[in-house]
Amino acid sequence: MTEKRSRLYSYLTALAVLLIDQLTKRLALGGLELHHPEAVLGNFVRFTLAWNQGAAFSMPWGGPLFLTVVTSAAVVMVSIFVWKLGKHSPLFLAGLGAILGGALGNLLDRIMYGKVVDFIDIGSTGWRWPTFNVADIAITVGGIILVILYRRESAAEDTLKENSNGGD
């Protein structure tokens, strides 16, 4: 895959994540009542409309302006990474694209509403994960992909070093 095509692949992944994220948020805004859970898979998976003024998973970190600036900086940095690292594997670039699309989705919410639309609610009767959205899923999955690929690459480099040092 050419470097140009690899970059395009990453940006298309970001666009797909952004579109799916924004579509699902609009559906949540139009079809759910604030803080009124709707069962999807029993009590374990519910759709519950919530506004998140904090950081990921509703962590109270900074204010709306601060989080908008931080998210904007993350979007710029990931875009630069895609441009500079366009020679990497399609999976690596998909991971970067997922992070970029998720960050753009939440940034768009912060710009439009001053907070982020969340609606996916999982857990059981005694414990519930903080409500989240498709952008959060994409950022998390993209990050996991990058960590796994980095660990594989590091392990391969360590093996290569050991093999080259063993021949001395």
N, C-alpha and C positions, 0 to 999 in steps of 0.2 A: 504494500500500500504506500503510495507516495505521501510525502509530508503534507502537501496541500490537501489531499483527500483525507488524511488522518485528522487534520485540524477541522475540516468540514464535518467529519463524523462526530467529533466532540461537540461542535457547536450545534449540530442537528439534535444530538442527545439532549443538550441543554434546552433547546427550543421545545422539544417534545415534553420534557419534564415541566417546563414553564406552562405550556398550554394545558396539560393534564391537571396540574396543580390549580391553575386559575379556574378551569372549568369546574372542577370538583368543589372549589370554594364558592363559586357562584351558585351551584346547585345546593350547597349547604345553607348559604344565606337565604336562598329562595324557598327552601323546603323544611328548614328546621327552626324550632323555637329556641331562643337562648336558654341554655342550661336545662333543657328538657330532653333527656335521653330517649333515643329510638333504638330498639333492639334490632341488631343485624344478625348476629349469631348468639341468640339468647342474651344473657347478661354479660357474657365474656367480651363480645365486640358490639359496641353501640356507636351510633352517631349522635354526638352532643355538641351543639354549636357553642363555641366559647371564643372570647376575645383574649388574645395573649399580648400583654403590654411588655412582657419581659423577654428574656433570651430563650434559647432552646428549652423545650419542655417546661415553659412558664417560669424559669428561674428568674428571680428578681435581680437583674444585673444591669445597672445603668438605667438611663431614662430613654424615652422614645427617640430623641434627637441623637443621643450617643449611639444607640443601637442602629439607627439608620446610617450614621457615618461609618460605623464598624462594618455593617453589611455591605455598604457601597465599596469600602476598601477591599473587602473579601472578593467581591465580584470582579474588581479590577485586577487583583492579584491572580485569581484563578484564570481569568482571560489571558493574562500574560503567560502563565504557566502553560496553557494550551498552545499559545503561539510559539513559545520557546521550546517546548518539549514535544513537538509534533511528530517526532520520529519514533515515539514509543508505541507499544502494542495497542491494538484497538480496544482491548479491555481496560487498559490504563486510561486511555483517552475517554472511554465511556464513563469511567469513574469520575474524572475531572468534569466531564459534561454534566453528569448527574449533580455534582456539587454546585456547579455554576447555575444550572437551571433551578435548583432548589433555593439557592441564595437569591436569585432574581425574583422568584415567586414570592418569597417572604419580604424582600425589599419593596416590591410593587405594593404589597399590602400596607407596609409601613408608610409609604408615600401617599397612598390613597386614603387610608383610614387612621393612620397614626398608631396602628396595632396590627397584629396578625390574626387572620381567621384560622381557627383550629376546629376540628370536628371529629376526629377519630379517637375513640375512647375505649381502651381495652383494660381488662382486669377481671377480678372476681369480687364477690360480695365484701370481703374484708380488705381488699387492696385494689387500687386502680392506678394505672400509669398516668402521668399528666397527659391531657388531651393534646393531639398533634395533628399534622396535615401531610399531604403528599410531598410537599417540599422538604419537610423534616425527614421523611422516609428516604428520599433521594439523596439528601446530604449524608445521612447515616450510612446508607448502602454504598455510596460513592467513596466515603472515607474508609469503610471496611475493605473495599476492593483495593484501594491504594495501599493500605497497611499490609494486606496479604501479599500483594505483588512486591512491595518493598522487602518484606521478610524473605520471600522466595529469592529475590535478587541478591540480598545480603548473604543468604545461606549458600547460594551458588558461588558468589565471590569468595567466601571463606573456604569453600571446598577447593576452588581453583588455587588459592594461595597456599593451602595445605599441600596440595599435589605438587606445586612448583617448588615449595621449600623442601619437600621430601626428597627431591632429586639432587640436592646439593651435597 
